[in-house]
């Protein structure tokens, strides 16, 4: 459930054009990108 809440917040922030990895608890951008891809099936840059 925590992952779902994180990814929903990430998606909302990305749509606003903000950089979000550190805002949702990821210290490394690569870890964030992999988690996003696993959840949505695409990379954050696609938003």
N, C-alpha and C positions, 0 to 999 in steps of 0.2 A: 504494500500500500504506500509506503514511503517513496518508492521509485515512481509510482504513478503520480503522486502529488508533485514530486520534483520535476518530472517530465512535462506535466501540464503547465507548471510555472515557467519552465524553460521555453516551451513553445510560445507562450504568451509574450514573454520578454523578447524572444527572437523576432516575433512579428513586429515589435516596436523598434527593432533595429539595435537592440542593446547586446553587449557582450555579456554572457551569462554564466559561464562555467563556475567562477568563484562565488557568484551570488547564490548558487544552489548547492554549495558544499564540495565542489570538485577543485582540488588544488592543482591538478594537471589537466591542461586542455585536451591532451590525447585521451586520457581516461574518460573525460566527458564526451568526446566525439564518439568513442566506441560504445559507451552506454546509450547515447542518443540513437546511434545506428541500430543497435540491438532492439531498442524499444520501438522505433518508428520505421526501420528498414531504409533509412536514408540519412545522409549526413546533415548536420546543422547548417552548413553553408547553402543548402538547397532551399532554405526558408528566407 
